Amino acid sequence: MLAERHRPATLDELSRLPCSAVLKAFNADSFPSVIFTGQEGAGKRTLLTAFIRHLFKKEIHYLSYTSEVEVSPSKTVEVEILESDECIETRMMGYGASDKKILQKIAKDISATKSIKGLLSSKNGHRTKVLIIPDGENLTQGAQMALRRIMEQGAHNFRIVILTSSVSNFIDAFKSRFLICRVPSMANPQMEECLSDALRAEGQKLAPGTLKEIVRTSRGNLRRAFALAELSVLADAPVTAVEWETIVEKLSTTIIYSPSIKEVVNARATLYSLLERPIPGSVILSALTEAILKQEERIKVAAEIANYAAQFDTRLRGGVKEIFHLEAFVARAMSIYINNK
């Protein structure tokens, strides 16, 4: 992919980020737990990869496997894990309140284990391992409190790095254990220049108007901008929206102008198709809410939609069946429009 081929590889290449200078001061034997926060596509993953490469002086290669974790006497969940000698990564999306037990198991295994390779390679007798959580916005308060206690008990043996779109859901006692690095999005002119340079290096070109429209619709998401630019080159025509967003726009129009029980049933099939792509339920809910609000001029109705979107977002993040909460939001939104005709 275009974005991968032109991704910055070192902290020096990320000098536009103020925190890169701070991160360069750390080494593998002495570095804090870190939270990288910023909007989607701002460069959190790129900064993390460069930081890990800076710490361990090499490219990290992961092994993927599935582990079974007992979260209650009657329930076991399968957890997808990426692991290397230096890092272990797992996502919390979809586990709900079970994330506490999952992270306790992983973190305790790390803090209680010292590999032979680590003992031989580390000067002070142990090698710090990094636990990476790429979707920190999904961490429950129970998981945060559990991680905080484990960090205090096994801090000498591992660190935690969290990527999140916001730190507002983190409790103060948890945040205080981290160095928080904000990753700001590129300004539109910078993003246009970045895309132009990448396309020029590939021997490709897009019209200035197309580039400006791609950057405008990407709203600071550089990953999305790269994807749309690549699609535009392949299609030899401007592409400023991806298919699933068009589907969400149509669903929002149906909610506003054709609310009915029949359309609720049809919406379920649409939502299933989006989840199967797979697109996270929280992303679908956010996009659908935004699409509705863009078409709504009545303040009272918009406030009701936003209020219920917040309620169902909370339930969605705490539950395990995303389709239930998405369908319930659609039904609630349709009832609002039926009552406010």
N, C-alpha and C positions, 0 to 999 in steps of 0.2 A: 504494500500500500504506500501511497505517496507520503503520508504522514510518518510512517515508520522509517522510510528511507531518508527522511530529512529531519529526524528527531535529534535534538542536541544530546550529546553523549557524556559531557563532563560539566562540572560546576562552572568552569571558566566560560563555557558556551552559554551559560544561563546567567550571565552577569546583569541582565535586565532586572533580575529578581534581587531585591536587597538582602534577603536571607541567605543567598548563596555564599556571600562573603563570610557570614557567621558559621555556616556549615563546614566550610573549608578548614576551619580551625580545629575540627575534631578528628580523632583517629580511631581505629578499631578497638583500642584498649580503653578509651575514655570518651564516651559520647552519651548524651542524654536520650531519654525517650522523647519522641517528637510527634507533634500533630501538624500535618500539612492541611490547611484549609483554604478553600477557594471554590468558585463555581465550576460546573462541569466543563471540561475542555480547556481549563486555564493553564494546565501544565503540572498538576500535582504528581502524577505518575512519572512524568519525565524527570522532575526534580528528585523524586524518591530513587529512581534508577541511577541517576548521576551521583546521588549521595552514597548509595550502597557501593557503587563502583569506586568512589573516592575512599571509603572506609577500608574496603578489602582489597583494593588495587587489582581487581580483575572482574571479568564478566561473570555474572551469577547464572548458573544453569539449574533449572528446577526439575524435580521429579514429581509427577502428578499421581496421586493415589486417593482411595476412599477409605475412611476410617469410621468404624461404628462406635458411637458414644452413647452410653446409657444415661438418659436424662431423668428417668424415674424408674421405679421397680418394674413397671409394666411397659415402658416405652424406650426404644432405641432409635436413634436417628443416624443417617449416613451423612458424613461430612466430607466434602471435597477439599483436599489439602494439596498445596504446592510446597515442596520442601527441597532445600539444598543444605550443604554443610553450614552455611552462614545464616540462612533465613528460613522461615516457615510462614506461609500465607494462607489465610482462609477468609471467606466471606460470611457475613452474618445474615444476609438477606434470606428471609423465608423461615427462619428458625424461631422467631418470636421470643417468648420468655425463656426458651431453651438455650439461648445464647450464653447464659450465665454458666450452665453446666459444661457446655462445649468448651468455652474459653478457660474455665477452671482446669479441665482435663488437659488441654493443650499446654497451657502455661505451666502447670505443675510438672508435666512431663519434661518440659524444657529446663525448668529450674532445678529439677532433680537429676538431670542427665548431663554427663560430661563425656563427650566422645573421645576415643583414643587419639584420633587425628587432632582434635582440639587441644588435648593435653600435651601432645608432642610439639604442636606448632606455636602455642602461645607462650610468651615469655614468663608470664606470672602464673602459669599452671592451669589456666582455663581460657576458653574462647567465648566471648559474648555472642549470643544468638539473638537474632532479630525476629520478633513476631510482628507480621504485617497484617493490618486489618484495613482493606481498601474501601470499605463502605461503613465508616464510623458513624454516619448519621443513623444507622439501624441499631446501634448498641442500646440496649435497655439500661435503666438505672441499676438494676440488679447486677448486670454484667460489669458495669463501670465500678461498682463498689467491690465486686469480687476481684477484678483486675487490680484495683488500687491496693487491696490487702496483699495480693500475691506479689506485686511489685515491691512492696516493703519487705517481704520475706525473702525473695529471690533476686533482688535487684543486682547483685554482683554477677549473675550468670546470664541475664537476658534483658533486652530492651524491647519496647513496643513502639511501632511507628503506625500512625493512623492517618488515613486519607479521608477527608470529610468535606461536604459542601458547606457545613455550618457547625460551629461549636456551641450553638445555643441550647442543644439538647444534652450537653455534658454538665454534670454537677461540678461545683467549684472544687470539691475535695479531689475529684478525678483530674480536672484540668491543671491543678496546681503541681501535679507530678510531671508535667510535660513542658518542653520548649515548644511554643506555638508559633509556627511559621505561616504567615499569610501569603498566598500565591495569587497575585492580582492578574486579571485578564489583560490581554493586549488591547491597546487602543485601536480603533478601526484603521487609521493610517499605517500603524505598525503591522497589523494583520494583513493588509493589502500588500505591503512590501514583502512580508514573509512568503505569502502565496506566490507572488510574482517571481521571487528569487527561486523558489522550489520548481515552479513550472519552467522557468528559463533553463535551469540545470537539467531538466528532463527533455529539453528541446520542444516544449509545448507552449501554447499561448492562449489566453482568453481575452476577450474584449474588455477594456477598462470598465464599461458599464456593467458587464456580467460579474466581474470581480467585486465591484462595489455592492451589487445586490446580494451576492453570496455572503459578504462580510456583514452587511446590514441584517440579513435574516439569521445569521449565526449568533449574533448578540454576545460576542466575547468568547464563544466556544470554538477554539482553534481546531480541535479535532473534527468537529462538524464542518467547518469551513474547508478543511483539506478534503474531506469525503465528498462534499458537493462540487468542489473544483475538479476532482478526479472524475466524478460522474459526468460533469459537463464536458470534459475533454473526450471521454469515451463515447458519449452520446452525440457529440458534435453539435450540442444545443444547450442553452442555459438550463441548469437544474438548480432550483433554489429551495426545494422542499423534498423530503423523503416520503416514501409511500405511506408509512404508518401515520405520519402527521396529517396527510390528506384524509386518511380514514377517520382520524380523530376529529378533524374539522367537519366532516360530513355528519358524524355522530352528534356533535354539538348543535348543528343546524336542525337535526331531527328532534333533539331534546327541546329546542326553543319553539319550533314551528309545528311539530307533529307529535306532541306528547300523548301517549296512549299505552294501554296494557300490551297491545300487539307489538309496539315499538320497543317496549322493555324486553320482551322475549327476543326480538331481533337483535337488540343491543347486546344481549348475553353472548350470542354467537360472534358478534364483532369483537367483543372484549376477549373472548377465548382465542380468537385468531391473533390478536395483538400479544397476548401473554405467551402464545406458542412460538413467537418469533426468535428469541424471547425478549420482551421489553418489560422491565420492572413495573409492578403495579403502581408504585408511587410516582413513577415518571408518567404513566398513562393518566393517572388522576390529576396530576399537575397540569399536563398539556390540555386535558379536557376542560378543566376549570378555567384555564387561561383562554381557551377558544370560546367558551360560553361568555366570559366576562367581556371579551373584545366586542361581542355583538349586543351586549346589554347596556342600555343607557339609563335605566331606572335604578337609582341608588338603593332603594329598599330591596329590590329583587337581587341586585348584585351582592348586597351585604348578606342576604340569606344563603345564596350560593356559596360565597366564600366561607361562611360560618360552617355549613355542612361539609364543605370540602375539607376543612381543618379537622372536623370530627372524624370523618371517614379515613382521613390520612393517618390519624392516630391509631384507629382500630386496625387499619391495614398493616401498619408497621408492627403492631403487637400480635397479630393473628398469623395463621399459616395458610389460609385459603383466600388468596387475593381476589378471586372472582366474586366472592360473596360481597365484599365491601365495595367493589367497583360497581356491581349491579345495583346494590342498595343506594349508592350515590346517584346513579342514573335515574332510578325510580323516584328518589326524593326530589331531584332537580325537575323531573317531569311534573311531579305533583305541585311544585312551586309555580310552574308556568301555567298549569291548569287552573290553579287558584287565583292567578293574577292576570287572567285574560281581560 
